[in-house]
Amino acid sequence: MASLEDLVYLTRPSAGDPEGAVLLLHGRGADERDLYPLFDLIDPDRRLIGITPRAPLMLPPGGAHWYVSREVGYPDPPTFRDSFALLEGWLDLFVAEHGFGLDKVIIGGFSQGAVMAYPLALGAGRPEPAGLMAFSGFLPDVPDFTLDLGDREGFRVALGHGVLDPVIGVEFSRRARELLEDAGCDITYKESQMAHTIDPGYLGALVEWVELTLSD
């Protein structure tokens, strides 16, 4: 039976009755503490529950991983599928236990976490969340795994990437922007003069985006 204990995670509680939640998925080799401080940047009034789960795989050179990484753009299929199945079941259980629907959840991630956030928000057969934030990642190409990029009219997406990124090139987010715009998504996009990291200035600018996304 699925349980919230299937993943280690941290929760930042809301100040009052939560209006929804923000899920942030860390990158390769990090853990659930890595993105936790970002909740105060994107939700300074603490209107939302913040949740940061730890990826299930412990791999060299250390830290937690969502999948085995061999080639940028192409996650290792077995480890990707296993982690995705675990993550989607865990998120659905978390939402149900807190008494609101996925339409009150913003799904976000950085690097490998962004790669997981894309299918969690846009996977075929998945319910649509309130919005998606993807930083320095890519749309995963995995055999027999499909993203639904059909009619996504008005779905809110915030993308960010560093133009100096030597790990995952900015062209991956440019391509994602193109495909998501073609699907009808409402895109907020920023490129920063940074390497493989999240622009804190961009996060501060997303406060209003978060509020509007959850008020729609």
N, C-alpha and C positions, 0 to 999 in steps of 0.2 A: 504494500500500500504506500502511495506517495505521501511524503511528509515534508514539512518545512525544514526539517533537520537533514534533508538530503543534500543541502548546500549550507556551508558556513556563510553567515551574512551579518551585516550591521544595519541597524535601523536608526534613522534620525527622526524622532517623533515630531509631529506638528505641534504648534503652540495651542491650538484648540481642536475642535472637531475637524478632521482632515477633509479638504476639498478634493483630494485625489492623491496621487503619488508620482514620484519620479524615480525611475530605476536607472542606475548608472553601472555599466559593465566595464571593468578595468581591462587594461591591456596585458600583453604577454609578459610574464615574469613578475607581475605585481600581485596585489591581493585586494581584499575588500576594503582596506584602509586607504588605498591610494586616491580614490576619487571622492571619498567621504567629505573632505573639506569644501568641495565645490557646491554642496547644497546651500551653503550660506551665501554664495555668490548668485545663484540662479533663483533662489527662493528666500530672500532675506527676511521676509515677514513670517516664515515658517507656516505657510498655509497648507503645506503638503507633507506627507510622509516621504522620507528619503530612504531608499534601500540600495545596498551595494552587496551583492553576493560574490563569493570567491569562486573562481573557476575550479572545476573538479580535478584537473590533471596537474601533477607535480612532475616537471620535466627539466632536463638540463637546459640552460646553465643554472636554473633555480627559479623559485617562485611558482605561481599558479598560471596555468595555460588553459585556454578553451579548446584548442585543437593542436595537433602537430603541424608545425609550419615548415613547409619545404619550398614553396614557391609563392611569391606574392600574387594574390588574386585567386589562388586555388588551394583552399584548405584541404588537409588530409581528410578524405571522405568518411572513413569509419569514426574517427575521433570527433569530427565536426558533427556528424549525425547524432552520436551518443550524447554529446554535450548539449546539443540543441534540444533533444527530446527531454533531457533532465531539466534544462532551464525553462522550457515552455510549461512543463507540468508544475514546476515549482512556482513560477509566476502566477499561473492560473489559480493555484491553491492559495497563494498569498493574497491575491485580490479578493477571492471568495471569502476568506477569513476576515477581511477588513470591511466587507459589506459594500463595496462599490464595484462597478464594472470596469473592464479594460479601457472603456472609453473615457475614463478618468485617470489614465496612466500615461505619462510621457516616458518613452523608452529611449535611453541614450547609452552611448558607449564611446570609448577611445581605442583606436588601433584594433587589436583582436576583439575588443569589446564592441567596437562599432561594427565589425564584421558579423558578430552575433546579433547585434541590435537590428540590423537590416532585415534578416529573415524573421526575427521575433515580431517585428511590426508589419512586415510585408509578405511573409510566407504564405503560399497558397493554402487556403483553408483556415488561416489564422484570423481571429476577430481583429478588427482595426482598433488600435489604441488612439489616444487623443492626439499624439504627435510623436515625432522621431527626431532625435539629435544624434548625429554621427560625426565624430571628429577623427580625422587622420586614418580613415579606414577604406574599405572597398566593398562593393557588392560581391558576395561570394559566388564563385562558379564551382558547383559541386554536382557530379553526375546524379541524376534521378532526384534532384532537389530543386524545387521550382519556387521562384518569387512571383507573386501576382502583381505585375505592373500593367494591368489592364486599366480599368476605370478607377483612378484614385483622385478624382476631381476634388480639389480643395483640401486634401490631406496635408497637414502642416509638417514641414521638414526643415530643420536647421542643420546645415553642413558647414564644417570648418576644416581647414587644412593649411599646413605650413608649406610655403613654396620652396623652402630649403630642406624639406624632409628627405633624408637619405634612406629611410627604412621603407616607407610606403609613399611613392611619388604622388605629387599633387594631381597628376593626370587621372588618378583613380577617382578622386572626388569630383573632378570636372566631368568625367564620364557619368558618374552617378547622378550629378546634377542634370545632365542632358536627358538621361533616361527617365528620371523622375518628373522632370518638367513635361516630357512627352506623355507621361501617364496622367498628367493633370494636377500634380502636387503643387502646393503653394510653398515655394522654396525661399528660405533665407540663407544666404551664402556669403562666406567670408574667407578670403585667403590672407594669410599673415606672413610677415617676413620672419618666419621662425622655422625651426627644425621639427623633430618628431615630438610635439608637445601640444597642449591646448592653450590657446591665446586667452589669458585671464580677462583681457579687455573685452573680448568677444562675449565671454560668459556674462559679464556685467551688463552688456547690451542686450542679453537674451532674457532679462527679468520680465520685460513687458511681453516678449514673445511667449514665455511660459504662462503668464497670466491670461493672455488672449487665447492661447491654445486650450486651456482648461475652462474657459468661459464660453466657448462656442457651443 
